[in-house]
Amino acid sequence: MISRRPTLPLFKSAIGPAIALVVIAYFAGAAIVGPNGIMSLAGYKTQAREREAVLARLDSQRDLLRHHARLLAPGRVDPDYADELVRRQTGQVAPNDRIIPLD
């Protein structure tokens, strides 16, 4: 006669490994296709390139502002730049004006 093992203890002993397998599968899936997973790496590279372009643009704007600040330094204001600012603030500059250097 064939003796059969009761199925209830078999299920009880399989629950722990089954839960562990589900948890491992969940975290493995999240590591591959999750918001911070391997599949989103291309998106991060694209964002990095876009932000580097923005950073380069902001660096050039900062350099221009530093240059203008040096032109307006107390004690040695550049007369041409000061004249340009005064004309712009008082509305004496038209969009089609041309500047001809006399040097």
Secondary structure as UniProt FT lines:
FT   HELIX           7..33
FT   TURN            35..36
FT   HELIX           38..40
FT   HELIX           41..71
FT   TURN            74..75
FT   HELIX           79..90
FT   TURN            95..96
//
